Amino acid sequence: MKRNQADCILLTVFGRHIALACLFLCAGAALAQSGPPASTNPVLLKSPAQSGQAAKATVPALLLSDIHFEPFWDPAKVPQLAAAPVSEWKAILVAAPSPDQQQRFATLQQACHARGADTSYALFDSSLKAMRKPDAGAGFVAVSGDLLSHAFLCKYNTLFPNSEPEAYRTFVEKTLDYVIDELYGAFPGVPVYIALGNNDSDCGDYRLDAHTEFLAMTGKEVTKNFPASERESAKESFAEGGYYSVALPAPIENTRLLVLNDIFMSKNYATCAGKADATAADAQIAWLRQQLAVARAGKQKIWVMGHIPPGVDLYTTATKMIDVCGGRNPVMYLSSEKMADALVDSADVIELAIFAHTHMDETHLLRNDGQSGKSVAVKMVSSISPINGNHPSFTVAQIDPSSAALKDYKVFAASNQTGVDAAWSEEYDFARSYHEAEFTSSSVSQLIVGFAADPGAKTQASQNYIQDFSVGYLSPVLTMFWPEYVCTLSNHTQQAFKACVCPAPH
């Protein structure tokens, strides 16, 4: 969710008084460029031996998203990167910057109308070092999409105006390979599971074709360290549509991770030729339902990971000035509710769903139009990229190996947006902030009920959520449209959201 002036528009759409909020937000935007995260707890993660008896019974898992690595940070180096094998990229990136790096990058950003800076080599390196601090390390790493920087195609074409599509695809693949290799290198012997985001394409943002050489080559890289018993099947489905199934590692029992490529399901999706086509999305939904049915029959537990979440895109709804209570429909992240329906229909086997895309730290719940019954807890992971004014952050979760339940998680954030001399410290702990024993559909439902009963955001739980919504950023403006935002948390369909946000006629 992008901020600044858009927040003021959002307040207007839902009838709030905005003058003071806009002034506050503009001041906050300036402070966010340099201010530290709210927490100053000392770095960083503790190994199970250090964390007491409770941690010994759990498996640590690292959750991160929206890396948006920027290979164009030093435009003078890009021809070297394009010509070199991926094995030589780090030496090129770590070398002294070009004398005119800042000016050339600013010019490139302006040419491509970039709204902010993504993740430089310095920031990526700093984040990886922070992530591998724990003595015991992570049991697995889950990356929920968007490895490539924003405006990737524009930046490449600006620097290589006469380039062929094949050369562009090669550079995209190299950049993805570099990021994936760095992740594998930072966590040797640790399973790393990666989803594609809407920027991770060989033909532009939100554009992708199924059954392509790009997916086949990327799938080989993503699955190269999978166990042999899992690798071939995962490569095959990745080559088809960028999705796959894999068993979560021991000691987690009888649990599989289903990784989706929901770019095909986005409301913004088009083929590389710019055409609307639901074929790939429908094929993936059929695969998802089949996998969930197999899991139910085998009494397996399931985690689901994608990039773009189901539900209402509140930011776009606001910026387009859509009068939801006047009868118009809110804008949705996805083109249909088929994926959400599939997940809710199999809520009995799904322990957790992980999404991202908004760059914010969020908690959602998928359920049938707000009705009671079994539902799916959704953890939305905040970003490494600081493009929205946030500080880079990642999440460390603790997993119950027998139930695959998310027992607790902590979010860690950088002290600045550049990664240069950055200190990484704990932003917040879920269990301490919300006094919940674990992150489940039941506990998430209770939290959201509490938020809905607190339209003024006066309770400590509401204040904690608002504070941590955008790491290191002045989030209290969320208070101004808190009731409308809360309606997005557990009302993922258009009708449920409208029923929640609009007063019933008398």
Secondary structure in CASP SS format (residue, H / E / C, confidence):
PFRMAT SS
TARGET T0000
AUTHOR 0000-0000-0000
METHOD secondary structure of the structure
MODEL  1
M C 1.00
K C 1.00
R C 1.00
N C 1.00
Q H 1.00
A H 1.00
D H 1.00
C H 1.00
I H 1.00
L H 1.00
L H 1.00
T H 1.00
V H 1.00
F C 1.00
G C 1.00
R C 1.00
H C 1.00
I C 1.00
A H 1.00
L H 1.00
A H 1.00
C H 1.00
L H 1.00
F H 1.00
L H 1.00
C H 1.00
A H 1.00
G H 1.00
A H 1.00
A H 1.00
L H 1.00
A H 1.00
Q C 1.00
S C 1.00
G C 1.00
P C 1.00
P C 1.00
A C 1.00
S C 1.00
T C 1.00
N C 1.00
P C 1.00
V C 1.00
L C 1.00
L C 1.00
K C 1.00
S C 1.00
P H 1.00
A H 1.00
Q H 1.00
S H 1.00
G C 1.00
Q H 1.00
A H 1.00
A H 1.00
K H 1.00
A C 1.00
T C 1.00
V E 1.00
P E 1.00
A E 1.00
L E 1.00
L E 1.00
L E 1.00
S E 1.00
D C 1.00
I C 1.00
H C 1.00
F E 1.00
E C 1.00
P C 1.00
F C 1.00
W C 1.00
D C 1.00
P H 1.00
A H 1.00
K H 1.00
V H 1.00
P H 1.00
Q H 1.00
L H 1.00
A H 1.00
A H 1.00
A C 1.00
P C 1.00
V H 1.00
S H 1.00
E H 1.00
W H 1.00
K H 1.00
A H 1.00
I H 1.00
L H 1.00
V H 1.00
A C 1.00
A C 1.00
P C 1.00
S C 1.00
P C 1.00
D C 1.00
Q H 1.00
Q H 1.00
Q H 1.00
R H 1.00
F H 1.00
A H 1.00
T H 1.00
L H 1.00
Q H 1.00
Q H 1.00
A H 1.00
C C 1.00
H C 1.00
A C 1.00
R C 1.00
G C 1.00
A C 1.00
D C 1.00
T E 1.00
S C 1.00
Y H 1.00
A H 1.00
L H 1.00
F H 1.00
D H 1.00
S H 1.00
S H 1.00
L H 1.00
K H 1.00
A H 1.00
M H 1.00
R C 1.00
K C 1.00
P C 1.00
D C 1.00
A C 1.00
G C 1.00
A C 1.00
G C 1.00
F E 1.00
V E 1.00
A E 1.00
V E 1.00
S E 1.00
G C 1.00
D C 1.00
L C 1.00
L E 1.00
S C 1.00
H C 1.00
A C 1.00
F H 1.00
L H 1.00
C H 1.00
K H 1.00
Y H 1.00
N H 1.00
T H 1.00
L H 1.00
F C 1.00
P C 1.00
N C 1.00
S C 1.00
E C 1.00
P H 1.00
E H 1.00
A H 1.00
Y H 1.00
R H 1.00
T H 1.00
F H 1.00
V H 1.00
E H 1.00
K H 1.00
T H 1.00
L H 1.00
D H 1.00
Y H 1.00
V H 1.00
I H 1.00
D H 1.00
E H 1.00
L H 1.00
Y H 1.00
G H 1.00
A H 1.00
F C 1.00
P C 1.00
G C 1.00
V C 1.00
P C 1.00
V E 1.00
Y E 1.00
I E 1.00
A E 1.00
L C 1.00
G C 1.00
N C 1.00
N C 1.00
D C 1.00
S C 1.00
D C 1.00
C C 1.00
G C 1.00
D C 1.00
Y C 1.00
R E 1.00
L C 1.00
D C 1.00
A C 1.00
H C 1.00
T C 1.00
E H 1.00
F H 1.00
L H 1.00
A H 1.00
M H 1.00
T H 1.00
G H 1.00
K H 1.00
E H 1.00
V H 1.00
T C 1.00
K C 1.00
N C 1.00
F C 1.00
P C 1.00
A H 1.00
S H 1.00
E H 1.00
R H 1.00
E H 1.00
S H 1.00
A H 1.00
K H 1.00
E H 1.00
S H 1.00
F H 1.00
A H 1.00
E H 1.00
G H 1.00
G C 1.00
Y C 1.00
Y E 1.00
S E 1.00
V E 1.00
A E 1.00
L C 1.00
P C 1.00
A C 1.00
P C 1.00
I C 1.00
E C 1.00
N C 1.00
T E 1.00
R E 1.00
L E 1.00
L E 1.00
V E 1.00
L C 1.00
N C 1.00
D H 1.00
I H 1.00
F H 1.00
M H 1.00
S E 1.00
K C 1.00
N C 1.00
Y C 1.00
A E 1.00
T C 1.00
C C 1.00
A C 1.00
G C 1.00
K C 1.00
A C 1.00
D C 1.00
A C 1.00
T H 1.00
A H 1.00
A H 1.00
D H 1.00
A H 1.00
Q H 1.00
I H 1.00
A H 1.00
W H 1.00
L H 1.00
R H 1.00
Q H 1.00
Q H 1.00
L H 1.00
A H 1.00
V H 1.00
A H 1.00
R H 1.00
A H 1.00
G C 1.00
K C 1.00
Q C 1.00
K E 1.00
I E 1.00
W E 1.00
V E 1.00
M E 1.00
G C 1.00
H C 1.00
I C 1.00
P C 1.00
P C 1.00
G C 1.00
V E 1.00
D C 1.00
L H 1.00
Y H 1.00
T H 1.00
T H 1.00
A H 1.00
T H 1.00
K C 1.00
M C 1.00
I C 1.00
D C 1.00
V H 1.00
C H 1.00
G H 1.00
G C 1.00
R C 1.00
N C 1.00
P C 1.00
V C 1.00
M E 1.00
Y C 1.00
L E 1.00
S C 1.00
S C 1.00
E C 1.00
K H 1.00
M H 1.00
A H 1.00
D H 1.00
A H 1.00
L H 1.00
V H 1.00
D H 1.00
S C 1.00
A C 1.00
D C 1.00
V C 1.00
I E 1.00
E E 1.00
L E 1.00
A E 1.00
I E 1.00
F E 1.00
A C 1.00
H C 1.00
T C 1.00
H C 1.00
M C 1.00
D C 1.00
E E 1.00
T E 1.00
H E 1.00
L E 1.00
L E 1.00
R C 1.00
N C 1.00
D C 1.00
G C 1.00
Q C 1.00
S C 1.00
G C 1.00
K C 1.00
S C 1.00
V E 1.00
A E 1.00
V E 1.00
K E 1.00
M E 1.00
V C 1.00
S C 1.00
S E 1.00
I C 1.00
S C 1.00
P C 1.00
I C 1.00
N C 1.00
G C 1.00
N C 1.00
H C 1.00
P C 1.00
S E 1.00
F E 1.00
T E 1.00
V E 1.00
A E 1.00
Q E 1.00
I E 1.00
D C 1.00
P C 1.00
S C 1.00
S C 1.00
A C 1.00
A C 1.00
L E 1.00
K E 1.00
D E 1.00
Y E 1.00
K E 1.00
V E 1.00
F E 1.00
A E 1.00
A E 1.00
S C 1.00
N C 1.00
Q C 1.00
T C 1.00
G C 1.00
V C 1.00
D C 1.00
A C 1.00
A C 1.00
W E 1.00
S E 1.00
E E 1.00
E E 1.00
Y E 1.00
D E 1.00
F H 1.00
A H 1.00
R H 1.00
S H 1.00
Y H 1.00
H C 1.00
E C 1.00
A C 1.00
E C 1.00
F E 1.00
T C 1.00
S H 1.00
S H 1.00
S H 1.00
V H 1.00
S H 1.00
Q H 1.00
L H 1.00
I H 1.00
V H 1.00
G H 1.00
F H 1.00
A H 1.00
A C 1.00
D C 1.00
P C 1.00
G C 1.00
A C 1.00
K C 1.00
T C 1.00
Q H 1.00
A H 1.00
S H 1.00
Q H 1.00
N H 1.00
Y H 1.00
I H 1.00
Q H 1.00
D H 1.00
F C 1.00
S C 1.00
V C 1.00
G C 1.00
Y C 1.00
L C 1.00
S H 1.00
P H 1.00
V H 1.00
L H 1.00
T H 1.00
M H 1.00
F H 1.00
W H 1.00
P H 1.00
E H 1.00
Y H 1.00
V H 1.00
C H 1.00
T H 1.00
L H 1.00
S C 1.00
N C 1.00
H C 1.00
T C 1.00
Q H 1.00
Q H 1.00
A H 1.00
F H 1.00
K H 1.00
A H 1.00
C H 1.00
V H 1.00
C C 1.00
P C 1.00
A C 1.00
P C 1.00
H C 1.00
END
